[in-house]
Amino acid sequence: MVLAWFDTAEVDRFAASLVQEVMRRLPPTHVESQKMLERISRLAEVLSDQVRAFAQSRSLNVYKRARLGNRVKWQLKDAGYPDPFVDALTTEVVTLLAVTRRAKR
């Protein structure tokens, strides 16, 4: 039971799927383009739905929520996204996790 608290395999897979979705919809080279705002707003809607569904279907403790945010952040950085974009998206993901957790209660 205690070991399940630290089992983050599912969280790691979800973080990777979020980053793949971002990379598919908005490659790092397009972040600075004119169509960026339109793409980011569509991307935010898709990601927010995915994050909410993930958070509602699982019980994520503080360690797993932090792990998810950390994995998303570093995978985006490694993919070559600019720091302001990475920070904004990571903050959005972690905030959605917290809001969904409170709404679930």
Chimera marker file (.cmm) of the C-alpha trace (Angstrom):
<marker_set name="trace">
<marker id="1" x="0.000" y="0.000" z="0.000" r="1" g="1" b="0" radius="0.5"/>
<marker id="2" x="2.766" y="2.440" z="0.899" r="1" g="1" b="0" radius="0.5"/>
<marker id="3" x="4.691" y="1.583" z="-2.251" r="1" g="1" b="0" radius="0.5"/>
<marker id="4" x="1.700" y="2.590" z="-4.389" r="1" g="1" b="0" radius="0.5"/>
<marker id="5" x="2.165" y="6.127" z="-3.075" r="1" g="1" b="0" radius="0.5"/>
<marker id="6" x="5.496" y="6.289" z="-4.924" r="1" g="1" b="0" radius="0.5"/>
<marker id="7" x="4.436" y="4.356" z="-8.032" r="1" g="1" b="0" radius="0.5"/>
<marker id="8" x="4.608" y="6.992" z="-10.774" r="1" g="1" b="0" radius="0.5"/>
<marker id="9" x="4.710" y="4.830" z="-13.901" r="1" g="1" b="0" radius="0.5"/>
<marker id="10" x="1.206" y="5.870" z="-14.908" r="1" g="1" b="0" radius="0.5"/>
<marker id="11" x="1.949" y="9.534" z="-14.193" r="1" g="1" b="0" radius="0.5"/>
<marker id="12" x="5.135" y="9.338" z="-16.260" r="1" g="1" b="0" radius="0.5"/>
<marker id="13" x="3.243" y="7.839" z="-19.215" r="1" g="1" b="0" radius="0.5"/>
<marker id="14" x="0.602" y="10.543" z="-18.983" r="1" g="1" b="0" radius="0.5"/>
<marker id="15" x="3.249" y="13.296" z="-18.864" r="1" g="1" b="0" radius="0.5"/>
<marker id="16" x="4.882" y="11.833" z="-21.976" r="1" g="1" b="0" radius="0.5"/>
<marker id="17" x="1.525" y="11.723" z="-23.763" r="1" g="1" b="0" radius="0.5"/>
<marker id="18" x="0.855" y="15.379" z="-22.880" r="1" g="1" b="0" radius="0.5"/>
<marker id="19" x="4.232" y="16.440" z="-24.233" r="1" g="1" b="0" radius="0.5"/>
<marker id="20" x="3.718" y="14.400" z="-27.413" r="1" g="1" b="0" radius="0.5"/>
<marker id="21" x="0.357" y="16.120" z="-27.901" r="1" g="1" b="0" radius="0.5"/>
<marker id="22" x="2.006" y="19.526" z="-27.482" r="1" g="1" b="0" radius="0.5"/>
<marker id="23" x="4.775" y="18.606" z="-29.919" r="1" g="1" b="0" radius="0.5"/>
<marker id="24" x="2.265" y="17.307" z="-32.458" r="1" g="1" b="0" radius="0.5"/>
<marker id="25" x="0.027" y="20.368" z="-32.299" r="1" g="1" b="0" radius="0.5"/>
<marker id="26" x="2.680" y="23.032" z="-31.754" r="1" g="1" b="0" radius="0.5"/>
<marker id="27" x="6.258" y="22.127" z="-32.726" r="1" g="1" b="0" radius="0.5"/>
<marker id="28" x="8.979" y="24.094" z="-30.903" r="1" g="1" b="0" radius="0.5"/>
<marker id="29" x="9.872" y="25.986" z="-34.076" r="1" g="1" b="0" radius="0.5"/>
<marker id="30" x="6.316" y="27.358" z="-34.380" r="1" g="1" b="0" radius="0.5"/>
<marker id="31" x="6.003" y="28.801" z="-30.884" r="1" g="1" b="0" radius="0.5"/>
<marker id="32" x="7.220" y="32.186" z="-32.067" r="1" g="1" b="0" radius="0.5"/>
<marker id="33" x="5.020" y="32.322" z="-35.205" r="1" g="1" b="0" radius="0.5"/>
<marker id="34" x="1.992" y="34.532" z="-35.931" r="1" g="1" b="0" radius="0.5"/>
<marker id="35" x="-0.504" y="31.692" z="-35.579" r="1" g="1" b="0" radius="0.5"/>
<marker id="36" x="0.875" y="30.890" z="-32.149" r="1" g="1" b="0" radius="0.5"/>
<marker id="37" x="-1.999" y="32.403" z="-30.139" r="1" g="1" b="0" radius="0.5"/>
<marker id="38" x="-4.675" y="30.551" z="-32.089" r="1" g="1" b="0" radius="0.5"/>
<marker id="39" x="-2.845" y="27.237" z="-31.791" r="1" g="1" b="0" radius="0.5"/>
<marker id="40" x="-2.067" y="27.704" z="-28.112" r="1" g="1" b="0" radius="0.5"/>
<marker id="41" x="-5.705" y="28.393" z="-27.260" r="1" g="1" b="0" radius="0.5"/>
<marker id="42" x="-6.824" y="25.215" z="-29.064" r="1" g="1" b="0" radius="0.5"/>
<marker id="43" x="-3.997" y="23.279" z="-27.453" r="1" g="1" b="0" radius="0.5"/>
<marker id="44" x="-4.951" y="24.571" z="-23.991" r="1" g="1" b="0" radius="0.5"/>
<marker id="45" x="-8.525" y="23.329" z="-24.453" r="1" g="1" b="0" radius="0.5"/>
<marker id="46" x="-7.392" y="19.845" z="-25.481" r="1" g="1" b="0" radius="0.5"/>
<marker id="47" x="-4.804" y="19.549" z="-22.731" r="1" g="1" b="0" radius="0.5"/>
<marker id="48" x="-7.147" y="20.850" z="-20.073" r="1" g="1" b="0" radius="0.5"/>
<marker id="49" x="-9.725" y="18.208" z="-20.976" r="1" g="1" b="0" radius="0.5"/>
<marker id="50" x="-7.062" y="15.484" z="-20.837" r="1" g="1" b="0" radius="0.5"/>
<marker id="51" x="-5.633" y="16.672" z="-17.510" r="1" g="1" b="0" radius="0.5"/>
<marker id="52" x="-9.067" y="16.953" z="-15.904" r="1" g="1" b="0" radius="0.5"/>
<marker id="53" x="-10.071" y="13.478" z="-17.085" r="1" g="1" b="0" radius="0.5"/>
<marker id="54" x="-6.798" y="12.016" z="-15.809" r="1" g="1" b="0" radius="0.5"/>
<marker id="55" x="-7.098" y="13.730" z="-12.427" r="1" g="1" b="0" radius="0.5"/>
<marker id="56" x="-10.749" y="12.737" z="-11.974" r="1" g="1" b="0" radius="0.5"/>
<marker id="57" x="-10.152" y="9.091" z="-12.759" r="1" g="1" b="0" radius="0.5"/>
<marker id="58" x="-7.239" y="8.688" z="-10.357" r="1" g="1" b="0" radius="0.5"/>
<marker id="59" x="-6.307" y="9.623" z="-6.846" r="1" g="1" b="0" radius="0.5"/>
<marker id="60" x="-3.099" y="11.613" z="-7.213" r="1" g="1" b="0" radius="0.5"/>
<marker id="61" x="-1.177" y="12.397" z="-4.060" r="1" g="1" b="0" radius="0.5"/>
<marker id="62" x="1.099" y="15.418" z="-3.735" r="1" g="1" b="0" radius="0.5"/>
<marker id="63" x="4.143" y="13.441" z="-4.885" r="1" g="1" b="0" radius="0.5"/>
<marker id="64" x="2.437" y="12.258" z="-8.069" r="1" g="1" b="0" radius="0.5"/>
<marker id="65" x="1.102" y="15.732" z="-8.903" r="1" g="1" b="0" radius="0.5"/>
<marker id="66" x="4.561" y="17.207" z="-8.446" r="1" g="1" b="0" radius="0.5"/>
<marker id="67" x="6.116" y="14.422" z="-10.492" r="1" g="1" b="0" radius="0.5"/>
<marker id="68" x="3.682" y="15.030" z="-13.348" r="1" g="1" b="0" radius="0.5"/>
<marker id="69" x="4.461" y="18.753" z="-13.425" r="1" g="1" b="0" radius="0.5"/>
<marker id="70" x="8.191" y="18.087" z="-13.257" r="1" g="1" b="0" radius="0.5"/>
<marker id="71" x="8.106" y="15.514" z="-16.068" r="1" g="1" b="0" radius="0.5"/>
<marker id="72" x="6.074" y="17.806" z="-18.327" r="1" g="1" b="0" radius="0.5"/>
<marker id="73" x="8.414" y="20.726" z="-17.652" r="1" g="1" b="0" radius="0.5"/>
<marker id="74" x="11.658" y="18.902" z="-18.359" r="1" g="1" b="0" radius="0.5"/>
<marker id="75" x="10.370" y="17.017" z="-21.393" r="1" g="1" b="0" radius="0.5"/>
<marker id="76" x="9.221" y="20.305" z="-22.935" r="1" g="1" b="0" radius="0.5"/>
<marker id="77" x="12.584" y="21.915" z="-22.167" r="1" g="1" b="0" radius="0.5"/>
<marker id="78" x="14.401" y="18.953" z="-23.704" r="1" g="1" b="0" radius="0.5"/>
<marker id="79" x="12.203" y="19.262" z="-26.804" r="1" g="1" b="0" radius="0.5"/>
<marker id="80" x="13.446" y="22.826" z="-27.288" r="1" g="1" b="0" radius="0.5"/>
<marker id="81" x="10.480" y="24.953" z="-26.224" r="1" g="1" b="0" radius="0.5"/>
<marker id="82" x="11.246" y="28.450" z="-24.877" r="1" g="1" b="0" radius="0.5"/>
<marker id="83" x="11.312" y="28.822" z="-21.086" r="1" g="1" b="0" radius="0.5"/>
<marker id="84" x="8.306" y="31.196" z="-20.802" r="1" g="1" b="0" radius="0.5"/>
<marker id="85" x="6.137" y="28.740" z="-22.760" r="1" g="1" b="0" radius="0.5"/>
<marker id="86" x="7.361" y="25.788" z="-20.674" r="1" g="1" b="0" radius="0.5"/>
<marker id="87" x="6.718" y="27.609" z="-17.400" r="1" g="1" b="0" radius="0.5"/>
<marker id="88" x="3.232" y="28.742" z="-18.457" r="1" g="1" b="0" radius="0.5"/>
<marker id="89" x="2.174" y="25.298" z="-19.651" r="1" g="1" b="0" radius="0.5"/>
<marker id="90" x="3.580" y="23.547" z="-16.591" r="1" g="1" b="0" radius="0.5"/>
<marker id="91" x="1.814" y="25.996" z="-14.282" r="1" g="1" b="0" radius="0.5"/>
<marker id="92" x="-1.429" y="25.389" z="-16.167" r="1" g="1" b="0" radius="0.5"/>
<marker id="93" x="-1.124" y="21.598" z="-15.828" r="1" g="1" b="0" radius="0.5"/>
<marker id="94" x="-0.349" y="21.714" z="-12.108" r="1" g="1" b="0" radius="0.5"/>
<marker id="95" x="-3.138" y="24.232" z="-11.474" r="1" g="1" b="0" radius="0.5"/>
<marker id="96" x="-5.651" y="22.056" z="-13.327" r="1" g="1" b="0" radius="0.5"/>
<marker id="97" x="-4.611" y="19.074" z="-11.214" r="1" g="1" b="0" radius="0.5"/>
<marker id="98" x="-5.177" y="21.040" z="-8.013" r="1" g="1" b="0" radius="0.5"/>
<marker id="99" x="-8.508" y="22.503" z="-9.118" r="1" g="1" b="0" radius="0.5"/>
<marker id="100" x="-9.795" y="19.130" z="-10.286" r="1" g="1" b="0" radius="0.5"/>
<marker id="101" x="-8.735" y="17.527" z="-7.017" r="1" g="1" b="0" radius="0.5"/>
<marker id="102" x="-10.664" y="20.125" z="-5.007" r="1" g="1" b="0" radius="0.5"/>
<marker id="103" x="-13.742" y="19.814" z="-7.215" r="1" g="1" b="0" radius="0.5"/>
<marker id="104" x="-13.595" y="16.041" z="-6.817" r="1" g="1" b="0" radius="0.5"/>
<marker id="105" x="-13.914" y="16.336" z="-3.029" r="1" g="1" b="0" radius="0.5"/>
<link id1="1" id2="2" r="1" g="1" b="0" radius="0.2"/>
<link id1="2" id2="3" r="1" g="1" b="0" radius="0.2"/>
<link id1="3" id2="4" r="1" g="1" b="0" radius="0.2"/>
<link id1="4" id2="5" r="1" g="1" b="0" radius="0.2"/>
<link id1="5" id2="6" r="1" g="1" b="0" radius="0.2"/>
<link id1="6" id2="7" r="1" g="1" b="0" radius="0.2"/>
<link id1="7" id2="8" r="1" g="1" b="0" radius="0.2"/>
<link id1="8" id2="9" r="1" g="1" b="0" radius="0.2"/>
<link id1="9" id2="10" r="1" g="1" b="0" radius="0.2"/>
<link id1="10" id2="11" r="1" g="1" b="0" radius="0.2"/>
<link id1="11" id2="12" r="1" g="1" b="0" radius="0.2"/>
<link id1="12" id2="13" r="1" g="1" b="0" radius="0.2"/>
<link id1="13" id2="14" r="1" g="1" b="0" radius="0.2"/>
<link id1="14" id2="15" r="1" g="1" b="0" radius="0.2"/>
<link id1="15" id2="16" r="1" g="1" b="0" radius="0.2"/>
<link id1="16" id2="17" r="1" g="1" b="0" radius="0.2"/>
<link id1="17" id2="18" r="1" g="1" b="0" radius="0.2"/>
<link id1="18" id2="19" r="1" g="1" b="0" radius="0.2"/>
<link id1="19" id2="20" r="1" g="1" b="0" radius="0.2"/>
<link id1="20" id2="21" r="1" g="1" b="0" radius="0.2"/>
<link id1="21" id2="22" r="1" g="1" b="0" radius="0.2"/>
<link id1="22" id2="23" r="1" g="1" b="0" radius="0.2"/>
<link id1="23" id2="24" r="1" g="1" b="0" radius="0.2"/>
<link id1="24" id2="25" r="1" g="1" b="0" radius="0.2"/>
<link id1="25" id2="26" r="1" g="1" b="0" radius="0.2"/>
<link id1="26" id2="27" r="1" g="1" b="0" radius="0.2"/>
<link id1="27" id2="28" r="1" g="1" b="0" radius="0.2"/>
<link id1="28" id2="29" r="1" g="1" b="0" radius="0.2"/>
<link id1="29" id2="30" r="1" g="1" b="0" radius="0.2"/>
<link id1="30" id2="31" r="1" g="1" b="0" radius="0.2"/>
<link id1="31" id2="32" r="1" g="1" b="0" radius="0.2"/>
<link id1="32" id2="33" r="1" g="1" b="0" radius="0.2"/>
<link id1="33" id2="34" r="1" g="1" b="0" radius="0.2"/>
<link id1="34" id2="35" r="1" g="1" b="0" radius="0.2"/>
<link id1="35" id2="36" r="1" g="1" b="0" radius="0.2"/>
<link id1="36" id2="37" r="1" g="1" b="0" radius="0.2"/>
<link id1="37" id2="38" r="1" g="1" b="0" radius="0.2"/>
<link id1="38" id2="39" r="1" g="1" b="0" radius="0.2"/>
<link id1="39" id2="40" r="1" g="1" b="0" radius="0.2"/>
<link id1="40" id2="41" r="1" g="1" b="0" radius="0.2"/>
<link id1="41" id2="42" r="1" g="1" b="0" radius="0.2"/>
<link id1="42" id2="43" r="1" g="1" b="0" radius="0.2"/>
<link id1="43" id2="44" r="1" g="1" b="0" radius="0.2"/>
<link id1="44" id2="45" r="1" g="1" b="0" radius="0.2"/>
<link id1="45" id2="46" r="1" g="1" b="0" radius="0.2"/>
<link id1="46" id2="47" r="1" g="1" b="0" radius="0.2"/>
<link id1="47" id2="48" r="1" g="1" b="0" radius="0.2"/>
<link id1="48" id2="49" r="1" g="1" b="0" radius="0.2"/>
<link id1="49" id2="50" r="1" g="1" b="0" radius="0.2"/>
<link id1="50" id2="51" r="1" g="1" b="0" radius="0.2"/>
<link id1="51" id2="52" r="1" g="1" b="0" radius="0.2"/>
<link id1="52" id2="53" r="1" g="1" b="0" radius="0.2"/>
<link id1="53" id2="54" r="1" g="1" b="0" radius="0.2"/>
<link id1="54" id2="55" r="1" g="1" b="0" radius="0.2"/>
<link id1="55" id2="56" r="1" g="1" b="0" radius="0.2"/>
<link id1="56" id2="57" r="1" g="1" b="0" radius="0.2"/>
<link id1="57" id2="58" r="1" g="1" b="0" radius="0.2"/>
<link id1="58" id2="59" r="1" g="1" b="0" radius="0.2"/>
<link id1="59" id2="60" r="1" g="1" b="0" radius="0.2"/>
<link id1="60" id2="61" r="1" g="1" b="0" radius="0.2"/>
<link id1="61" id2="62" r="1" g="1" b="0" radius="0.2"/>
<link id1="62" id2="63" r="1" g="1" b="0" radius="0.2"/>
<link id1="63" id2="64" r="1" g="1" b="0" radius="0.2"/>
<link id1="64" id2="65" r="1" g="1" b="0" radius="0.2"/>
<link id1="65" id2="66" r="1" g="1" b="0" radius="0.2"/>
<link id1="66" id2="67" r="1" g="1" b="0" radius="0.2"/>
<link id1="67" id2="68" r="1" g="1" b="0" radius="0.2"/>
<link id1="68" id2="69" r="1" g="1" b="0" radius="0.2"/>
<link id1="69" id2="70" r="1" g="1" b="0" radius="0.2"/>
<link id1="70" id2="71" r="1" g="1" b="0" radius="0.2"/>
<link id1="71" id2="72" r="1" g="1" b="0" radius="0.2"/>
<link id1="72" id2="73" r="1" g="1" b="0" radius="0.2"/>
<link id1="73" id2="74" r="1" g="1" b="0" radius="0.2"/>
<link id1="74" id2="75" r="1" g="1" b="0" radius="0.2"/>
<link id1="75" id2="76" r="1" g="1" b="0" radius="0.2"/>
<link id1="76" id2="77" r="1" g="1" b="0" radius="0.2"/>
<link id1="77" id2="78" r="1" g="1" b="0" radius="0.2"/>
<link id1="78" id2="79" r="1" g="1" b="0" radius="0.2"/>
<link id1="79" id2="80" r="1" g="1" b="0" radius="0.2"/>
<link id1="80" id2="81" r="1" g="1" b="0" radius="0.2"/>
<link id1="81" id2="82" r="1" g="1" b="0" radius="0.2"/>
<link id1="82" id2="83" r="1" g="1" b="0" radius="0.2"/>
<link id1="83" id2="84" r="1" g="1" b="0" radius="0.2"/>
<link id1="84" id2="85" r="1" g="1" b="0" radius="0.2"/>
<link id1="85" id2="86" r="1" g="1" b="0" radius="0.2"/>
<link id1="86" id2="87" r="1" g="1" b="0" radius="0.2"/>
<link id1="87" id2="88" r="1" g="1" b="0" radius="0.2"/>
<link id1="88" id2="89" r="1" g="1" b="0" radius="0.2"/>
<link id1="89" id2="90" r="1" g="1" b="0" radius="0.2"/>
<link id1="90" id2="91" r="1" g="1" b="0" radius="0.2"/>
<link id1="91" id2="92" r="1" g="1" b="0" radius="0.2"/>
<link id1="92" id2="93" r="1" g="1" b="0" radius="0.2"/>
<link id1="93" id2="94" r="1" g="1" b="0" radius="0.2"/>
<link id1="94" id2="95" r="1" g="1" b="0" radius="0.2"/>
<link id1="95" id2="96" r="1" g="1" b="0" radius="0.2"/>
<link id1="96" id2="97" r="1" g="1" b="0" radius="0.2"/>
<link id1="97" id2="98" r="1" g="1" b="0" radius="0.2"/>
<link id1="98" id2="99" r="1" g="1" b="0" radius="0.2"/>
<link id1="99" id2="100" r="1" g="1" b="0" radius="0.2"/>
<link id1="100" id2="101" r="1" g="1" b="0" radius="0.2"/>
<link id1="101" id2="102" r="1" g="1" b="0" radius="0.2"/>
<link id1="102" id2="103" r="1" g="1" b="0" radius="0.2"/>
<link id1="103" id2="104" r="1" g="1" b="0" radius="0.2"/>
<link id1="104" id2="105" r="1" g="1" b="0" radius="0.2"/>
</marker_set>
